[in-house]
Each structure stands twice: as C-alpha cells, then as structure tokens.
C-alpha cells in the first residue's frame, strides 16, 4: 500500500520558523531573495525591507502614543493649576456671605464654564434671605440625596437648569448639564446642588468621567459648610458629687 505524504500547511511553516529562528541565519540569502508586496504601493520589496517598514510603522505608532501621553499630562497639570486657583480663592474669602458668589464666579472663570448655578437648603438663619438659599422643591432635594456621584447628561427639563446664570448675567440656553450634590456631616447628608450648564450638547455627557467633578463637589461642600447652622455644643457633664 502506498502511504500519502502529510500535507504541510502555511501554519506549519509559520510554526517551524517561529521555533527555528536560526533558519534565516543558515539561509541568509533568502532575506534578499524573498519578495513581498509593498503595503503602500504596487512594487515588490525584499523581506528585509518589509521588516524595516514594519518597524518604522511600529515606531511611528509608539511616537504618537508618547505625544498623546505628554499632551494628556500637560492638560492634567493645567486642570490641577485651575483647581488650585479656584480653591485658593475660596479659602481667601473672609466674608461667609460672599462665598457662593466667589465660588460661581471663579468656577466660570477658571474652567471656562458658560453657566453655573447653586442652591442651598437647611442653611443658618443669617443667610436665609440670600438668593442661593431660595426654596427648592422636594424633588430637587430627593434627587440630590440620591446621587452617589455627579450627574452628567442632556438638559431634559431639570428644575436646576433654571438656576443657571452666565458671567454676563444671562440665563437659560443650556442643552447639557452637570449636577453636583453638596454634602456634609457623618453620615453625609445633602444640603445643596451645584449645577453647571453649556449650550454645547457634548460638553457634559453620560459617558464622561466624573472624578474631577466629584473633587469640585468636595471642595465646594467644604467651603459652603460655613453656611450651615453650628452644631449644638455637647452638654456639660454633671459635677461629681463631693465626698463627705
């Protein structure tokens, strides 16, 4: 009986070459003889030239990644600088009543935010007549309490969109929003809502990260906690009975 020779596949050849890197050392002349199609033209190139082209493409891809990393790093530094200046402005505000105005003004200025607004509830009586302490609905308070992180997305008729104001005093026109809850205490309870708006529908989207906005909320909450009533002082202990 005649036995049929086993079929050698392209994968078998590839596996052999991968396992036997010394093959081309013993047959170096093949590197120049093997002709491949150039990826960007009709001409043929040697295996060596094709390998060099692949390396150049790989190096170019790595260079683009490095450039992107540098650009992202520069952007992160710029954001950190703006956050620092905004925080510094809040800390340098001596008059507690001026905190909301400074917070919104510097937030719009430092981060180029078209519109921003703020409402606080449960504040100290001394600030009860302030614009930022105007009454809000129970739905707003419940919504703020339900947020575990800032909300970003389209303006679908949120009550908070009505609080927005631009640097020139104009109102309305926001198509995308970021809603940031303000919290204080242990356990944390909501006492306000910071809203950022933009006429650009892609400025705040559901897909964007919220880490930076969370930091903004933390800093704003710490600053505006000065508007809350002071916690009652603990009751003094009863004087110990004197021994006879």
C-alpha positions in Angstrom: 0.0 0.0 0.0 1.2 3.5 -0.8 1.2 6.0 2.1 0.0 9.5 1.3 2.6 12.2 2.3 1.3 14.5 5.1 0.0 17.9 3.9 2.2 20.8 5.1 0.1 23.9 5.8 1.1 27.6 6.0 0.6 27.4 9.7 3.0 24.5 9.9 5.6 26.6 8.1 4.9 29.6 10.3 5.3 27.5 13.4 8.5 26.0 12.2 10.0 29.4 11.5 8.9 30.7 14.9 10.5 27.7 16.6 13.6 27.8 14.5 14.9 31.4 14.4 18.3 30.2 13.3 16.8 29.1 9.9 17.5 32.6 8.4 21.0 32.6 9.9 21.7 29.4 7.9 19.9 30.7 4.8 20.6 34.5 4.9 20.4 34.8 1.2 16.6 34.2 1.4 16.2 37.5 3.2 17.2 39.3 0.0 15.5 36.9 -2.4 12.1 36.7 -0.9 9.9 39.4 -2.5 6.8 40.8 -0.8 4.2 43.4 -2.0 4.9 46.9 -0.6 2.0 47.9 1.7 1.7 51.3 0.2 2.4 50.6 -3.5 2.5 48.0 -6.3 6.2 47.4 -6.2 7.8 44.4 -4.6 10.3 44.7 -1.7 12.6 42.2 0.0 11.8 40.6 3.3 14.4 42.8 5.0 12.8 45.9 3.6 9.3 44.7 4.6 10.6 44.1 8.2 12.2 47.6 8.2 8.9 49.1 7.1 7.0 47.3 9.8 9.5 48.5 12.4 9.1 52.1 11.2 5.3 51.8 11.4 5.6 50.4 14.9 8.0 53.2 16.0 5.6 55.8 14.5 2.7 54.4 16.5 4.8 54.5 19.7 5.7 58.1 19.0 2.1 59.0 18.6 1.3 57.3 21.9 4.1 59.2 23.6 2.9 62.5 22.2 -0.6 61.8 23.4 0.6 60.9 26.9 2.6 64.2 27.0 -0.4 66.1 25.9 -2.7 64.4 28.5 -0.1 65.1 31.1 0.0 68.8 30.2 -3.7 69.0 30.3 -3.9 67.4 33.7 -1.3 69.9 35.0 -3.3 72.8 33.6 -6.5 71.4 35.3 -4.7 71.0 38.6 -3.5 74.6 38.4 -7.0 75.9 37.8 -8.4 73.8 40.6 -5.7 75.1 42.9 -6.5 78.8 42.0 -10.2 78.2 42.5 -9.7 76.5 45.9 -7.3 79.3 46.9 -10.0 81.9 46.0 -12.5 80.2 48.3 -10.0 79.9 51.2 -9.2 83.7 50.9 -12.8 84.7 51.0 -13.3 86.1 54.5 -16.9 87.1 54.4 -19.0 84.0 54.6 -21.9 85.6 52.8 -19.8 86.2 49.7 -18.8 82.5 49.3 -21.5 81.5 46.8 -20.8 84.4 44.5 -17.0 83.8 44.6 -17.4 80.1 44.1 -19.6 80.6 41.0 -17.6 83.5 39.5 -14.2 81.7 39.9 -15.6 78.4 38.7 -16.8 80.0 35.5 -13.6 81.9 35.0 -11.0 79.2 35.8 -12.7 76.4 33.9 -14.4 78.4 31.1 -17.8 77.2 32.1 -20.6 79.1 30.3 -23.2 78.9 33.0 -23.3 77.9 36.7 -25.9 78.0 39.4 -26.3 77.0 43.1 -28.9 76.3 45.7 -28.5 75.5 49.4 -31.1 74.4 51.9 -31.1 74.0 55.7 -28.8 77.0 56.0 -28.2 79.2 59.0 -30.9 81.9 59.6 -28.3 84.6 58.9 -28.2 83.5 55.2 -31.9 82.5 54.8 -32.7 85.6 52.6 -29.8 85.0 50.2 -30.6 84.2 46.6 -28.7 80.8 46.9 -31.0 79.9 49.7 -34.2 80.4 47.8 -36.7 77.5 48.3 -36.4 74.4 46.1 -38.8 71.6 45.5 -38.8 68.3 47.5 -37.9 66.6 44.2 -34.7 68.5 43.9 -33.7 67.6 47.5 -34.6 63.9 46.9 -32.6 63.9 43.6 -29.5 65.4 45.3 -29.7 62.9 48.1 -30.0 60.0 45.6 -26.8 61.0 43.8 -23.7 58.9 44.7 -21.7 60.8 42.0 -22.3 63.9 39.8 -24.9 63.5 37.1 -23.9 64.5 33.5 -26.2 64.5 30.5 -28.7 66.3 28.5 -30.9 69.0 30.0 -34.3 67.2 30.0 -36.1 69.9 31.9 -34.4 69.8 35.2 -35.6 72.4 37.8 -31.9 73.1 38.5 -31.4 74.4 34.9 -33.5 77.4 35.9 -30.8 78.5 38.4 -28.1 78.8 35.7 -26.5 82.2 35.1 -23.7 83.2 32.8 -20.9 85.6 33.6 -22.8 88.4 31.9 -25.9 87.7 33.9 -27.8 86.0 31.0 -29.9 82.9 31.8 -31.1 79.8 30.0 -30.0 78.1 26.8 -28.2 75.1 28.4 -28.5 71.8 26.5 -26.2 69.7 28.6 -25.7 69.8 32.4 -23.6 68.6 35.3 -25.4 68.3 38.6 -23.1 68.0 41.6 -24.5 67.2 45.0 -23.1 69.1 48.1 -22.9 67.0 51.2 -21.8 67.5 54.8 -21.6 65.5 58.0 -21.2 61.9 59.1 -23.2 60.2 57.7 -23.1 62.6 54.8 -26.4 64.5 54.0 -27.1 66.7 51.0 -27.5 70.4 51.7 -27.2 71.8 48.2 -26.8 71.2 44.5 -24.2 72.8 42.2 -25.3 72.9 38.5 -23.0 73.6 35.5 -24.5 74.2 32.1 -23.5 74.6 28.5 -25.2 75.3 25.2 -22.9 72.6 23.7 -24.7 69.2 24.0 -21.4 67.4 24.1 -19.9 69.4 27.0 -21.5 67.1 29.6 -22.4 63.6 28.6 -23.3 60.4 30.4 -20.1 58.8 29.1 -17.7 61.3 30.6 -15.7 60.6 33.8 -16.9 62.3 37.0 -13.8 62.1 39.1 -12.9 65.8 38.6 -16.5 66.9 39.2 -16.5 64.9 42.4 -13.5 66.8 43.6 -15.2 70.1 42.7 -18.2 69.0 44.8 -16.0 68.0 47.7 -14.2 71.4 47.8 -17.5 73.3 47.3 -19.1 71.3 50.1 -16.3 72.0 52.5 -16.4 75.8 51.7 -20.1 76.2 51.9 -20.5 74.2 55.1 -19.9 77.5 56.8 -23.5 78.4 55.7 -24.9 75.6 57.8 -26.1 76.1 61.4 -23.4 75.5 64.0 -23.7 72.1 65.7 -25.0 72.3 69.2 -22.3 72.1 71.9 -22.3 68.9 73.8 -24.0 69.0 77.2 -21.6 69.6 80.1 -21.2 66.7 82.4 -22.9 66.8 85.8 -20.5 67.9 88.5 -19.3 65.0 90.5 -20.7 64.6 94.0 -18.3 65.6 96.7 -17.4 63.0 99.3 -18.3 63.7 102.9 
